[in-house]
Amino acid sequence: MIMNKKMPSSQKLEYRYYEMPENELVLPLLGEDWIRPYGENIDYLHFHNFLEVGICHYGRGEVILNGKSFRFEDNGFVIIPDGIPHTTNADPETMAFWEWMYFDMRRVMEEVYPKDRISIKNLEYTAKEYSIYFQREEQPDMARLIIAIRQEAEKKKHLYRESQKGLLQAFLIEWMRMCHMEERLNQRIEIHNCMAPAMEYVEQHFRENIRISQMAELCNVSESHFRRIFYEITNLNPLQFINLVRIQKACGMLKKTHYSMDIIASRCGFENTATFTRNFKRLLNQTPYQWKKAEASGGKEINYHINVKKGW
């Protein structure tokens, strides 16, 4: 891994939302369409709703991962958990050929840790701390797994889904080994377990009126201590987390149903449509109607800007 200086944080982020095809664990973005002058006319970072894996076939430049810069070159690989700010910039007047895949790691974790929601949550939050760029020769086992997953995604031979499931479980294990995730899990397991009841509660009760004091009580800590630890783990304050969960649920309903905005607002925990629209626009810089219209236009990728320093 070749790392340059730590990069300053960017005010503007872009949320790139992808929808996983039905019954699939991998969304591949492959082929010559991804030969590009990466970073040209782009001065902001972005993040995704799925774990992203990139393969650099050729090119030179930098990958910025969670505030740090890495030089990339031919036969490079990148693993970026969902929610991690990043971008790829080719050297000036240079084309680079990257291919990208998005993995539904939540479903993979559920296969590896069946009926163990706490372990899955701990793994998810610990994984978000670890994004990596590496050359093929530095991590040959992981490189082989990624290439095998890519081949299955491209060729779609008989039983490719079953093959991908096994390869993705092996990917998860190898990734945990690479980032010493077991040690990191053990170091933070107590804190994560303390906060997990509140996170689980929000996931299950996002439609209801949720009080921060109630979340703290579920974790058996004071509200002030809860707020501090919660931010340390998620980089969000509790209200931001609640609104993020609600907006994510709303995005799913906007894409998959024809419900009115009033119904979606109510079913996602907002007092009224005006409150729903205001929070949606604060997070995604578009109204729910604009978001739905953009999605209906047929693009696979939908981008939104978030000013992270102004808050929600």
QUICOR-V447353 format. One record per pair of residues at least 12 apart in sequence whose ideal C-beta (glycine too) atoms are under 6 Angstrom apart, sorted by the first residue. I is the first residue (numbers start at 1). GAP is how many residues later the second one is. D is the distance in Angstrom with one decimal. If there is no record, write none. Layout:
I_GAP_D, I_GAP_D
This chain:
1_133_5.4, 2_69_4.4, 3_67_5.2, 4_65_4.1, 6_61_5.8, 6_62_5.4, 7_57_5.4, 7_60_5.4, 7_62_5.1, 10_34_5.5, 10_35_4.9, 11_298_5.3, 12_32_4.2, 12_293_5.7, 13_32_5.5, 13_72_5.7, 13_293_4.7, 13_295_5.7, 14_30_5.8, 14_32_3.7, 14_289_5.1, 14_291_5.7, 15_289_4.3, 16_30_5.3, 16_32_5.2, 16_285_5.6, 16_287_5.5, 17_32_5.5, 17_285_4.8, 18_32_6.0, 18_84_5.5, 20_84_5.2, 25_79_4.9, 25_139_5.6, 25_143_5.8, 26_75_5.6, 26_77_5.9, 26_127_5.0, 26_138_5.7, 27_75_4.2, 28_73_5.0, 28_125_3.9, 29_71_4.3, 30_69_4.8, 30_124_5.8, 34_64_5.5, 34_65_5.6, 35_60_5.6, 35_62_4.6, 37_53_5.5, 37_58_5.7, 38_50_4.4, 38_51_5.8, 38_52_4.3, 38_58_5.3, 39_50_3.1, 39_51_5.9, 45_40_4.1, 45_42_5.0, 47_36_5.4, 47_37_5.8, 47_38_5.3, 48_34_5.6, 49_33_5.6, 50_32_5.4, 50_52_4.0, 51_30_5.3, 51_31_5.5, 51_52_4.7, 51_54_4.8, 52_28_4.5, 52_50_5.7, 53_26_5.5, 53_48_4.8, 53_93_5.8, 54_24_4.3, 54_44_5.2, 54_46_5.2, 55_22_5.9, 55_44_4.9, 56_16_5.3, 56_20_3.9, 56_42_5.3, 57_40_4.3, 58_16_4.8, 58_39_5.1, 59_31_5.6, 59_37_2.5, 59_38_6.0, 60_13_5.5, 60_31_4.7, 60_34_5.9, 61_28_5.1, 61_29_4.0, 61_30_4.9, 61_35_6.0, 62_27_5.1, 63_15_5.7, 63_25_5.3, 63_70_5.0, 64_22_5.8, 64_23_5.1, 65_21_4.9, 65_66_4.4, 66_18_5.1, 66_65_5.4, 70_63_4.0, 75_61_4.4, 76_59_5.7, 77_57_5.6, 77_66_5.9, 78_55_4.8, 79_53_5.2, 80_51_4.7, 81_46_5.0, 81_47_4.9, 83_45_5.9, 84_47_5.0, 108_60_4.7, 108_64_5.5, 109_14_5.9, 112_57_5.7, 118_78_5.6, 121_75_5.1, 122_63_5.8, 122_67_6.0, 122_70_4.5, 125_67_5.8, 125_108_5.9, 126_55_5.9, 126_58_5.2, 126_59_5.3, 130_49_4.1, 141_33_5.8, 142_32_5.0, 145_22_6.0, 145_25_5.7, 145_26_5.0, 148_19_5.5, 149_18_5.0, 152_12_5.0, 194_25_5.3, 195_24_6.0, 195_35_5.9, 195_38_5.6, 197_21_4.3, 197_22_5.6, 198_17_3.9, 198_20_5.3, 198_21_5.3, 201_17_5.7, 202_40_5.6, 202_43_5.4, 206_39_5.0, 206_40_5.1, 206_63_4.9, 207_62_4.7, 210_32_5.6, 212_26_4.9, 215_23_5.8, 240_72_5.4, 243_36_5.3, 243_69_5.9, 246_22_4.7, 246_23_4.9, 247_33_5.8, 247_36_5.3, 249_19_5.0, 250_14_5.5, 250_18_4.5, 254_38_4.7, 255_40_5.8, 261_12_5.1, 261_27_5.8, 282_30_4.8, 283_29_6.0, 284_20_3.9, 285_19_5.4, 285_20_4.5
